[in-house]
Amino acid sequence: MEALKGLEAVAEAELREVPSVRGGGLLASGGVKFQFAPDPLAQRAEGQGDWDRLSRLRGAVAIYRVETWDVPRPKALLGHQVLGEVLDYLRSVVQMGGHGSFRLSAAGKDSETFTRLTEEIEAQLELPHHPEEGELLIRVRQSEQGEGWEILARITPRPLSARAWRTCNMSGGLNATIAYAMHKLSGVRERDRVFNPMCGSGTLLIERSLLGPLDALVGVDISPEAVACSRSNIASARRQIEVAQIDALNTGLPDRSFDLIITDLPWGDAVGTHGGNSELYPLFLQEMDRLSARTGRLCILTHEIKLFERVLTEQSRWHAKELFQVYSGGHYPKCYLLSK
Ligand SMILES: C[S@@+](CC[C@H](N)C(=O)[O-])C[C@H]1O[C@@H](n2cnc3c(N)ncnc32)[C@H](O)[C@@H]1O
């Protein structure tokens, strides 16, 4: 299992809910290696099993099937018998995942050995090779645990973070895996009235609604394009969520309307400016204090860490706990959970 750096524990907790997961341990690469019993590949063949569940995990970036060959160098993977095993193994993953193309990721992937391996996979599996966009991502690397070389094959054609519901993308759109983690760590409660100010493309709204029932779910954004974008994603996710084009600082909503307010504030690059944020952040905390219940929670993700932490010290209504810091698309934002 590959997780975003900083969200390994959230991803692992979700994976452990899959019944056939056994054992498991963190690898030096940051991935987590699990055993499955019984093997979900075999189970799917019998028309039941956990493969579908693994393909729908929301907290991980990707799940790979891993096989190790006790060979001293990659060239030995091209030996007649080993190559046959490698191809059978890759074929079994394609049969389950329905991948339409492949790509190879390995140190020295342009070498003669990997060029030959690529040609063999293309010919024997009858899969086109797409070096950039290939759906079956095949990683070849030296085994982290002991001798040999291992081949990882991603079980899904796309990363798990690329949600099927996303028909509209926006600059500054939140990675859905991070949205999932924000909800899991803020608490998912049936009685919650949830507000997502500055909802952008609707990631936090949709991910919450997929996590189970709740009392109310409302999103607002000041930009008409963002509202249209979130509505289009909500429709393709087949959800019913109210979204309005309103300034989050002037919603006109009554006091104490929400139990959980959750948002990724503008970070000052793709969306907003640093100058604008120094005005926005304190006003936002003040207005969310008005809109949230006495026992309300406020979950905020931001890349403007210094600014946000300064603003926190300049007010006394909210107390913040750091939930995680995550590596995402060249940024390293932090997520905080605030209570009164
Ligand atoms: C970082 S983006 C949110 C991304 C969103 N979570 C997503 O997944 O697409 C911030 C959003 O805040 C909106 N915004 C900025 N100032 C606002 C305000 N005063 N009221 C409402 N929305 C605002 C922007 O239009 C933008 O869509």
Ligand as a Chemical Component Dictionary entry (heavy atoms), coordinates in Angstrom:
data_LIG
# 
_chem_comp.id                   LIG 
_chem_comp.type                 NON-POLYMER 
_chem_comp.pdbx_formal_charge   0 
_chem_comp.three_letter_code    LIG 
# 
loop_
_chem_comp_atom.comp_id 
_chem_comp_atom.atom_id 
_chem_comp_atom.alt_atom_id 
_chem_comp_atom.type_symbol 
_chem_comp_atom.charge 
_chem_comp_atom.model_Cartn_x 
_chem_comp_atom.model_Cartn_y 
_chem_comp_atom.model_Cartn_z 
_chem_comp_atom.pdbx_ordinal 
LIG C1  C1  C 0  -8.232  26.094 -1.952 1  
LIG S1  S1  S 1  -9.736  26.373 -2.820 2  
LIG C2  C2  C 0  -10.774 25.099 -2.232 3  
LIG C3  C3  C 0  -10.580 23.838 -3.007 4  
LIG C4  C4  C 0  -11.639 22.816 -2.746 5  
LIG N1  N1  N 0  -11.553 22.198 -1.448 6  
LIG C5  C5  C 0  -11.606 21.750 -3.834 7  
LIG O1  O1  O 0  -11.439 20.582 -3.517 8  
LIG O2  O2  O -1 -11.703 22.091 -5.006 9  
LIG C6  C6  C 0  -10.371 27.771 -2.038 10 
LIG C7  C7  C 0  -11.720 28.252 -2.532 11 
LIG O3  O3  O 0  -12.096 29.350 -1.702 12 
LIG C8  C8  C 0  -12.940 30.188 -2.464 13 
LIG N2  N2  N 0  -13.045 31.451 -1.709 14 
LIG C9  C9  C 0  -12.088 32.366 -1.493 15 
LIG N3  N3  N 0  -12.576 33.365 -0.729 16 
LIG C10 C10 C 0  -13.874 33.052 -0.437 17 
LIG C11 C11 C 0  -14.901 33.652 0.341  18 
LIG N4  N4  N 0  -14.705 34.803 0.969  19 
LIG N5  N5  N 0  -16.089 33.027 0.415  20 
LIG C12 C12 C 0  -16.319 31.864 -0.220 21 
LIG N6  N6  N 0  -15.386 31.244 -0.973 22 
LIG C13 C13 C 0  -14.173 31.824 -1.072 23 
LIG C14 C14 C 0  -12.277 30.238 -3.809 24 
LIG O4  O4  O 0  -13.196 30.631 -4.816 25 
LIG C15 C15 C 0  -11.795 28.786 -3.956 26 
LIG O5  O5  O 0  -12.708 28.016 -4.676 27 
# 
loop_
_chem_comp_bond.comp_id 
_chem_comp_bond.atom_id_1 
_chem_comp_bond.atom_id_2 
_chem_comp_bond.value_order 
_chem_comp_bond.pdbx_ordinal 
LIG C1  S1  SING 1  
LIG S1  C2  SING 2  
LIG S1  C6  SING 3  
LIG C2  C3  SING 4  
LIG C3  C4  SING 5  
LIG C4  N1  SING 6  
LIG C4  C5  SING 7  
LIG C5  O1  DOUB 8  
LIG C5  O2  SING 9  
LIG C6  C7  SING 10 
LIG C7  O3  SING 11 
LIG C7  C15 SING 12 
LIG O3  C8  SING 13 
LIG C8  N2  SING 14 
LIG C8  C14 SING 15 
LIG N2  C9  SING 16 
LIG N2  C13 SING 17 
LIG C9  N3  DOUB 18 
LIG N3  C10 SING 19 
LIG C10 C11 SING 20 
LIG C10 C13 DOUB 21 
LIG C11 N4  SING 22 
LIG C11 N5  DOUB 23 
LIG N5  C12 SING 24 
LIG C12 N6  DOUB 25 
LIG N6  C13 SING 26 
LIG C14 O4  SING 27 
LIG C14 C15 SING 28 
LIG C15 O5  SING 29 
# 
